[in-house]
């Protein structure tokens, strides 16, 4: 029987989309999610099972759990928490609602998913795969909110790894460097009275820095899945442009 994997955040052009294709190419039964399943119909055409998920809504997560459990007889081999939100704004100008949304997506949603899917993962002696970032280890300028969400994710995952080890459930953190994806496409502008206007050009470059130094997301996905399945098993996988500088 094929092993199963659930991947969040599989919109076209992103890491999750390529991860879904890579797992499928290796014979996995893949469940790919996006806010609207119809946006990933190309994955469905490959035989991937596509489902809608709003990661910030607990009812949506619970409904997804119930659907996966019914299709897999209460078992899940891999949960890949990939859905994420970027927010690159100077700390002096951050918007509290944007902070809340970023934490809801990058931290709280992951905690909910791990909690709700843990019984299925225990049944399969499976693994949780957290898509982290080098930004959670070496923070980048103007990324105080995003950096802190990834640092929180790493710390949470380190603790979760210890707590689930007695049940033979692995927790793997992927420390991601630059990857060419759609995460940096949100347009940001400095306020016209910003104290950073003298270096606005530097700020604008920072917005897309990860893309300029990034590797193709297909290359990233192939390497991550290969390392995830290889022996000996790793607690951390370092992949993406310049990730080796941190490692």
Secondary structure, DSSP 8 states (H G I E B T S, - for coil): ---EEEES---TTSHHHHHHHHHHHTT-EEEEEESSGGGGHHHHTTT-EEEE--TT-HHHHHHHHHHHHHHHTS--SEEEE---------GGG--HHHHHHHHIIIIIHHHHHHHHHHHHHHHHT-EEEEE--GGGTS--TT-HHHHHHHHHHHHHHHHHHHHHHTTT-EEEEEEE-BEESSTT-S-----TT-TTGGGHHHHHHHHTHHHHT-EEHHHHHHHHHHHHHSSS--SEEEESBTHHHH-
